[in-house]
């Protein structure tokens, strides 16, 4: 059972007892809890104790040496024998003390030195550019020699693969997961009740957007089919988004597993039956954030009339809240049980997780949403050059469906509407207490801006991506398939020890929601509004580094992925996404 995370306050108290651990929270210099603040002025009390003990010690020494050796010949035989016994006991005690000391030195201290040398050798091997085969080979001993991705990921999820670095995680509040408050998955067991063979018609859908937006849309469309007692045809995927990936549903997801997992809940077919193939589908774009009533009263009559209906969009077409409990549970079953990536993606994903966990070390998955398209869309150009700012502005005008064109990036940043820059991200991680040797898996495309990544890479040199962790041969099946690569990143982020995201995009929502479902794995969600204020104060010299770090820790002590209830809002667009926090809906408190 995973131990509850130490608070930052408690963690400092244990600093001296775990100084042989690589992932401790450093006590800041000049802190009240720093070793420098408790150095030795013991006062008059300790001096008096020493003075009182000194005559006693001298008296004992005189009795053994003075009285025992000098006047030895003047004593009686009985006294000599008693003195001999006494000296023999002293000699035995001294020998016993030496023996215990030697055992301790070779045992506990030797273990510490040996482990320190081992970790040093491991780091040197890891950083020395070793071959990919040897890099993986050492770790494969822990996960088995097969290529069964499901087995590997189950081992990761159950703690077998990462078991040997649990002591590091448990002894550092930085890596410990939050208290799950007795919540557990609650989506119901598969039912033995068979679906009625009758259907009200067939639904064709085009899942639009990037990988995770399409993922959410597919979950919603399964739920919509259930609401209308309709049959869902295996979804088609968007090929016209920013990444222009031509991957189909079967290229990304294990479609047979998808249908098998949901067969007792909703009718799903691979293709439209022949008898309906000549029917012209009725085209419809559902209203965003709709409830069951909308689909039953407005869409179902159209489906019954036309028999085949085609939904042009799937993004956010179902409400986050106020749905039947059975529908919410079904959405989670689709997202977390049915939507499994294809074997090549799952297998390489499991391999990358094992490589990141090499030598029993934990890692952060960092979703650094600092790509060109995001910055152009949000109008954020903090610390970029005037030329780069203008390039983003031109891109914003070139994309016709982006409604906002003129944006005050500085004002948006103050309101928390901008992704953190790589430098701000580095300050966040350092402020929280992560050390420079922390391993980071970067879940992102290329960061925009000349030299913007140097701040992060200088402070945290152990940064990896799917490209740096894989050989060209391993990545060749995914070349020019950004959605497949995003699937790899999803797997590595899901199984990370800590997930950090810098902007509330769909990847961040998908991963943090899945991590909540999987027993509330630690996820750090930055308070961007207040954090950028701290960054500006620090840059302007208004606060010291120690003060900055203290405030950053305080600011995020309740933003680590612990359970809380998702709350409805008057405006659905402003609500927290169901897929970012499926509580309530898919998790219950144990009774």
C-alpha positions in Angstrom: 0.0 0.0 0.0 1.4 3.4 -0.9 2.2 5.6 2.0 0.6 9.0 2.4 2.8 11.7 1.0 4.8 13.7 3.5 3.9 17.4 3.7 6.7 19.7 2.8 6.9 20.7 6.5 7.2 17.1 7.7 9.6 16.2 4.9 12.3 18.6 6.2 12.3 16.9 9.6 13.5 13.7 8.0 16.2 15.2 6.0 19.1 14.0 8.1 17.8 10.4 8.3 17.7 9.9 4.6 20.8 11.7 3.3 21.7 8.6 1.3 18.6 9.0 -0.9 18.7 10.7 -4.2 15.4 12.4 -4.2 15.1 14.4 -1.0 13.6 17.8 -0.6 16.6 20.1 0.1 16.3 22.2 3.3 16.9 25.8 2.2 19.9 27.6 3.7 19.1 30.0 6.5 15.8 28.1 7.1 14.7 27.6 10.7 14.9 23.9 10.0 18.4 24.1 8.4 21.3 22.4 10.2 22.9 25.9 10.4 20.1 27.1 12.7 20.6 24.5 15.4 24.4 24.6 15.9 25.9 24.1 19.3 25.4 26.7 22.0 24.3 24.3 24.7 24.5 26.9 27.5 25.4 26.6 31.2 23.3 23.5 31.8 25.5 21.2 29.6 28.7 22.7 31.0 27.6 21.9 34.6 26.8 18.4 33.6 30.2 17.9 32.2 31.8 19.4 35.3 29.8 17.1 37.5 30.7 14.0 35.5 34.4 14.7 35.4 35.3 13.9 39.0 33.4 10.6 38.8 35.3 9.5 35.7 38.6 10.5 37.2 37.7 8.6 40.4 36.8 5.5 38.4 40.1 5.7 36.5 42.1 6.0 39.7 40.4 2.9 41.2 41.3 0.7 38.2 44.8 2.1 37.5 45.9 3.5 40.7 44.4 1.2 43.2 44.4 -1.8 41.0 48.0 -1.8 39.7 50.2 0.2 42.0 49.2 -1.3 45.4 48.5 -4.8 43.9 51.0 -6.6 46.0 49.7 -5.1 49.2 46.3 -6.7 48.8 45.0 -10.1 50.2 44.5 -13.1 47.9 40.8 -12.7 48.0 41.0 -9.0 47.0 43.5 -9.9 44.2 41.1 -12.5 42.9 38.2 -10.0 42.9 40.3 -7.5 41.1 41.3 -10.0 38.5 37.7 -10.9 37.8 36.9 -7.2 37.5 39.7 -6.6 35.0 38.7 -9.6 33.0 35.2 -8.3 32.7 36.5 -4.9 31.6 38.7 -6.6 29.0 35.7 -8.7 27.7 33.5 -5.7 27.4 36.1 -3.8 25.5 36.5 -6.7 23.0 32.8 -7.0 22.6 32.6 -3.3 21.8 35.3 -3.6 19.1 33.5 -6.6 17.6 30.2 -4.8 17.4 31.9 -1.7 15.9 33.6 -3.8 13.2 30.3 -5.5 12.3 28.5 -2.2 12.0 31.2 -0.7 9.9 31.2 -3.6 7.4 27.4 -3.9 7.5 25.3 -0.8 7.7 28.0 1.7 6.7 29.3 -0.7 4.0 25.8 -1.0 2.6 25.5 2.8 2.4 28.9 3.2 0.6 28.1 0.3 -1.7 24.7 1.7 -2.7 26.2 5.1 -3.2 28.9 3.7 -5.5 26.3 1.6 -7.3 24.1 4.7 -8.0 27.1 6.6 -9.2 28.1 3.8 -11.6 24.4 3.7 -12.8 24.3 7.4 -13.5 27.6 7.3 -15.4 26.4 4.4 -17.5 23.0 6.1 -18.2 24.6 9.4 -19.2 27.5 8.0 -21.2 25.5 7.4 -24.4 25.3 3.6 -24.1 23.6 1.7 -26.9 19.9 1.4 -27.0 20.0 -2.4 -26.7 22.1 -2.3 -23.5 20.0 0.6 -22.2 16.9 -1.6 -22.5 18.6 -4.9 -21.7 19.4 -4.1 -18.1 15.8 -3.1 -17.4 14.3 -6.0 -19.3 15.5 -8.2 -16.4 12.8 -6.7 -14.3 9.9 -6.8 -16.8 10.5 -10.1 -18.5 11.9 -11.0 -21.9 8.6 -11.1 -23.9 7.0 -8.3 -25.9 3.6 -8.6 -24.4 2.7 -4.9 -23.8 -0.3 -5.7 -21.7 1.7 -7.8 -19.3 4.4 -5.2 -19.0 1.9 -2.4 -18.3 0.0 -4.5 -15.8 3.4 -5.1 -14.0 4.0 -1.4 -14.0 0.5 -0.6 -12.8 0.7 -3.3 -10.0 4.1 -2.0 -8.9 6.2 -5.0 -9.9 8.3 -3.1 -12.4 8.8 -0.1 -10.1 8.8 -1.9 -6.8 12.5 -1.5 -6.3 12.3 2.3 -6.3 9.3 2.6 -4.1 11.5 3.3 -1.0 12.8 6.4 -2.8 9.3 7.5 -3.6 7.9 6.8 -0.2 10.6 8.7 1.6 10.1 11.9 -0.4 7.1 14.0 -0.3 8.0 15.1 -3.8 7.3 11.7 -5.3 4.6 10.4 -3.0 1.1 10.2 -4.4 -1.7 12.1 -2.6 -4.1 10.5 -0.1 -6.9 8.9 -2.2 -9.3 9.4 0.8 -10.7 5.9 0.5 -12.0 6.4 -3.1 -11.9 3.5 -5.6 -13.1 2.8 -9.1 -16.8 2.4 -9.3 -18.0 1.7 -12.8 -19.9 -1.6 -12.2 -19.0 -5.1 -13.1 -19.8 -6.4 -16.6 -23.4 -7.5 -16.8 -24.6 -10.8 -17.9 -27.8 -9.3 -19.3 -27.8 -9.3 -23.1 -28.7 -6.3 -25.2 -32.0 -6.4 -27.0 -31.3 -7.1 -30.7 -33.6 -4.3 -31.8 -32.0 -1.0 -32.8 -33.5 2.4 -33.6 -30.9 3.0 -36.3 -27.2 3.5 -37.1 -24.9 6.3 -36.1 -22.0 7.3 -38.2 -19.5 9.7 -36.6 -16.4 11.6 -37.6 -14.3 12.1 -34.4 -12.7 15.5 -34.9 -9.6 17.1 -33.4 -6.3 15.7 -32.1 -5.9 12.3 -30.4 -7.4 13.1 -27.0 -10.2 15.3 -28.3 -11.2 12.4 -30.6 -10.9 10.0 -27.7 -13.4 12.1 -25.6 -15.7 12.3 -28.6 -15.7 8.6 -29.2 -16.6 8.0 -25.5 -19.5 10.5 -25.8 -20.8 8.9 -29.0 -20.9 5.4 -27.4 -22.9 7.0 -24.6 -25.2 8.8 -27.1 -25.8 5.4 -28.9 -26.8 4.0 -25.5 -29.2 6.8 -24.8 -30.9 6.4 -28.1 -30.8 2.6 -28.2 -28.9 2.9 -31.5 -26.0 1.1 -33.1 -22.7 2.8 -33.5 -20.6 2.2 -36.5 -16.9 2.1 -35.8 -15.9 5.8 -35.8 -13.9 7.5 -38.5 -11.1 9.9 -37.4 -10.2 13.4 -38.3 -7.5 13.7 -41.0 -7.8 17.5 -41.4 -6.6 18.7 -38.0 -3.3 20.6 -37.5 -1.2 17.4 -37.5 -2.9 16.0 -40.7 -2.5 12.4 -39.6 -4.2 9.9 -41.9 -4.3 7.2 -39.2 -7.7 5.4 -38.9 -9.4 4.0 -35.9 -7.9 0.6 -36.5 -4.4 2.1 -36.8 -4.7 3.7 -33.4 -7.0 1.5 -31.3 -7.5 -2.2 -30.8 -10.9 -2.2 -32.5 -11.7 -5.8 -31.7 -11.0 -5.2 -28.0 -13.1 -2.1 -28.2 -16.1 -4.0 -29.6 -15.6 -7.0 -27.2 -15.4 -4.8 -24.1 -18.6 -2.9 -24.9 -20.7 -5.7 -26.4 -22.9 -6.0 -23.4 -23.5 -2.3 -23.2 -24.2 -1.0 -26.7 -24.4 -2.3 -30.2 -21.3 -1.5 -32.3 -20.6 -2.8 -35.8 -17.5 -2.6 -37.9 -19.3 -1.3 -41.0 -22.8 -0.3 -42.0 -24.9 -3.3 -42.9 -25.4 -3.9 -46.6 -29.1 -3.3 -46.5 -28.4 0.3 -45.2 -25.4 1.1 -47.4 -27.6 2.7 -50.1 -29.3 5.0 -47.7 -28.2 8.6 -47.7 -27.3 9.4 -44.1 -29.0 12.4 -42.5 -26.3 14.8 -41.6 -26.4 16.5 -38.2 -24.1 18.5 -35.9 -25.3 17.9 -32.3 -25.5 20.9 -30.0 -22.5 21.1 -27.6 -22.9 20.0 -24.0 -26.3 18.5 -24.5 -28.1 16.2 -22.0 -30.1 13.0 -22.5 -33.3 14.9 -23.1 -31.9 16.6 -26.2 -30.9 13.3 -27.9 -34.1 11.6 -27.0 -36.5 14.4 -28.0 -34.7 16.0 -31.0 -32.2 13.5 -32.4 -34.0 10.1 -31.8 -37.0 11.0 -34.0 -34.6 12.0 -36.8 -32.8 8.7 -36.4 -36.0 6.6 -36.5 -37.1 8.5 -39.6 -33.9 8.3 -41.6 -32.4 5.0 -40.1 -28.9 6.3 -40.6 -27.6 9.6 -39.1 -24.1 11.1 -39.6 -22.6 13.3 -36.8 -20.1 15.8 -38.3 -18.6 16.6 -35.0 -18.1 14.7 -31.7 -16.2 17.2 -29.5 -18.0 18.3 -26.3 -21.4 17.1 -27.6 -22.4 15.6 -24.2 -22.7 17.4 -20.9 -20.2 17.1 -18.2 -22.8 16.9 -15.5 -26.5 16.1 -14.8 -26.4 12.8 -16.7 -27.6 9.4 -15.5 -25.1 7.5 -13.4 -25.2 4.6 -15.8 -24.2 6.9 -18.7 -21.3 8.4 -16.7 -20.0 5.0 -15.8 -20.3 3.9 -19.5 -18.2 6.9 -20.6 -15.5 5.8 -18.1 -15.7 2.2 -19.3 -15.1 3.3 -22.8 -12.2 5.7 -22.0 -10.3 3.6 -19.5 -11.2 0.0 -20.5 -12.3 -0.2 -24.1 -10.0 2.4 -25.8 -6.8 0.4 -25.8 -4.1 1.4 -28.3 -2.9 -1.1 -30.9 -0.3 -3.6 -30.0 2.7 -1.8 -31.6 1.9 1.4 -29.7 1.2 -0.5 -26.4 4.4 -2.5 -26.7 6.8 0.4 -27.5 5.0 2.5 -24.8 5.6 -0.2 -22.2 9.3 -0.3 -23.3 9.7 3.4 -22.9 8.1 3.3 -19.4 10.7 0.6 -18.5 13.5 2.7 -19.9 12.5 5.7 -17.9 12.3 3.6 -14.8 15.8 2.2 -15.4 17.8 1.6 -12.2 14.7 2.0 -10.0 14.6 5.8 -10.4 11.3 7.7 -10.6 10.5 10.2 -13.3 8.3 13.2 -14.2 6.2 13.3 -17.3 6.1 17.0 -18.3 3.4 18.2 -20.7 5.1 21.4 -22.0 2.5 22.8 -24.3 4.7 25.4 -25.9 4.3 24.6 -29.5 3.8 27.2 -32.2 0.1 26.5 -32.8 -0.8 26.9 -29.1 1.1 30.1 -28.7 -0.5 31.5 -31.9 -4.0 30.5 -30.8 -3.6 32.0 -27.3 -1.6 35.0 -28.3 1.0 34.4 -25.7 4.5 35.6 -26.6 6.1 36.3 -23.2 9.9 36.4 -23.5 9.8 35.9 -27.3 11.3 38.3 -29.8 9.3 40.8 -31.7 9.9 38.8 -34.9 8.6 35.6 -33.3 5.6 37.5 -31.9 4.8 38.8 -35.4 5.1 35.3 -36.9 2.5 34.0 -34.3 0.2 36.9 -35.2 0.4 36.0 -38.9 -0.4 32.4 -38.2 -3.4 33.4 -36.1 -4.8 35.4 -39.1 -4.2 32.5 -41.5 -6.3 30.1 -39.5 -9.8 31.2 -40.4 -11.7 29.3 -37.6 -9.7 30.9 -34.8 -12.1 33.7 -33.8 -9.7 35.9 -31.8 -7.1 37.7 -33.8 -5.9 40.7 -31.8 -4.9 39.5 -28.3 -3.1 41.2 -25.5 -0.6 38.5 -24.5 0.7 40.2 -21.4 -2.8 40.6 -20.0 -3.7 37.0 -20.8 -0.6 35.8 -19.0 -1.6 37.7 -15.9 -5.0 36.0 -16.0 -3.5 32.5 -16.2 -4.4 32.0 -19.9 -0.9 31.3 -21.2 1.1 28.1 -21.1 4.1 28.3 -18.8 7.3 29.1 -20.7 10.2 26.6 -20.4 12.0 29.0 -18.1 8.9 29.4 -15.9 8.5 25.6 -15.9 12.1 25.2 -14.7 11.4 27.7 -11.9 8.3 25.8 -10.9 10.1 22.4 -10.7 13.1 23.9 -8.8 10.8 25.8 -6.5 8.9 22.6 -5.6 12.2 21.0 -4.7 13.0 18.8 -7.7 16.8 18.4 -8.1 18.9 18.8 -11.2 19.3 15.0 -11.7 15.5 14.5 -11.9 14.6 12.5 -15.0 11.9 14.1 -17.1 10.0 12.7 -20.0 8.8 15.5 -22.3 5.3 15.0 -23.5 5.2 17.7 -26.3 6.2 18.7 -29.7 9.1 21.1 -30.4 9.1 24.2 -28.2 8.7 27.4 -30.2 11.3 30.2 -30.0 15.0 30.4 -30.5 16.8 29.1 -27.4 13.7 28.9 -25.2 14.4 25.4 -24.1 17.9 26.2 -22.8 16.6 27.4 -19.5 14.9 24.0 -18.8 17.7 21.8 -20.2 20.4 23.7 -18.3 18.6 23.2 -15.0 17.4 19.6 -15.8 19.8 17.9 -18.2 18.1 14.5 -17.9 15.3 15.2 -20.3 14.0 12.5 -22.7 11.5 12.1 -25.4 10.1 9.2 -27.4 12.7 10.0 -30.0 15.7 10.0 -27.7 14.6 6.8 -25.9 13.9 4.9 -29.1 15.9 3.7 -32.1 15.1 4.7 -35.6 13.9 1.2 -36.3 11.5 1.3 -33.3 10.0 4.6 -34.4 9.8 3.8 -38.1 6.2 2.4 -38.0 5.0 5.7 -36.5 6.8 8.1 -38.8 4.4 10.9 -40.0 1.7 9.6 -37.7 1.5 12.2 -34.9 -1.5 10.6 -33.3 0.4 7.3 -32.9 3.3 9.2 -31.3 0.8 11.0 -29.1 -0.4 7.6 -28.0 3.1 6.7 -27.0 3.4 9.9 -25.0 0.0 9.1 -23.3 1.2 5.7 -22.1 4.5 7.1 -20.7 2.7 10.0 -19.0 0.0 7.8 -17.5 2.6 5.5 -15.8 4.9 8.3 -14.6 5.6 8.9 -10.9 4.6 12.5 -11.2 2.7 14.2 -14.1 3.1 18.0 -14.5 1.3 20.0 -17.2 1.7 23.6 -18.0 -1.6 24.3 -19.8 -5.1 22.8 -19.7 -5.1 21.2 -23.1 -6.8 17.9 -24.1 -3.7 15.8 -23.4 -3.5 17.3 -19.9 -7.2 16.6 -19.3 -7.0 13.1 -20.6 -3.9 12.0 -18.6 -4.9 13.7 -15.3 -8.3 12.2 -15.5 -7.0 8.7 -16.2 -4.4 9.1 -13.3 -7.3 10.0 -11.0 -9.1 6.9 -12.1 -6.0 4.8 -11.4 -5.9 5.6 -7.7 -5.1 9.3 -7.9 -1.5 9.2 -9.1 0.3 12.4 -8.3 -0.5 15.2 -10.8 0.8 18.8 -10.3 -1.5 21.4 -11.8 0.2 24.8 -11.7 -1.7 27.8 -10.3 -0.7 29.9 -13.2 -2.3 33.1 -12.1 -0.5 33.3 -8.8 2.7 31.5 -10.0 3.5 34.1 -12.7 3.1 36.8 -10.1 5.8 35.1 -8.0 8.0 34.7 -11.1 7.7 38.4 -11.8 8.4 39.3 -8.1 11.5 37.1 -8.2 12.8 38.5 -11.5 12.3 42.0 -10.1 14.3 41.2 -7.0 11.3 41.7 -4.7 11.7 38.3 -3.1 14.7 36.0 -2.5 15.0 32.5 -3.9 14.2 30.9 -0.5 11.1 33.0 -0.2 10.1 32.2 -3.8 10.5 28.5 -3.3 8.6 28.5 0.0 5.7 30.3 -1.6 5.7 28.0 -4.6 5.5 24.9 -2.3 2.7 26.5 -0.3 0.8 27.5 -3.5 0.7 23.9 -4.8 0.4 21.8 -1.6 -3.3 21.2 -2.5 -2.8 20.9 -6.3 -1.3 17.4 -6.5 -4.2 15.3 -7.8 -6.0 14.5 -4.6 -9.7 13.7 -4.8 -12.3 16.5 -4.9 -15.8 16.7 -6.4 -16.2 18.1 -9.9 -18.7 21.0 -9.7 -21.3 22.0 -12.3 -21.4 25.6 -13.5 -24.0 27.9 -15.1 -21.8 27.9 -18.2 -20.9 24.4 -19.4 -17.9 25.8 -21.3 -16.3 27.0 -18.0 -16.9 23.7 -16.2 -14.2 21.3 -15.3 -14.1 18.5 -17.9 -15.7 15.2 -17.0 -12.6 13.5 -18.5 -10.2 15.6 -16.4 -12.0 14.6 -13.2 -14.4 11.7 -13.4 -15.5 12.3 -9.7 -18.4 12.1 -9.2 -19.4 9.5 -11.8 -16.8 6.8 -11.8 -15.4 6.6 -8.3 -17.0 5.9 -5.0 -15.9 5.9 -1.3 -15.3 2.4 0.2 -17.8 1.6 2.8 
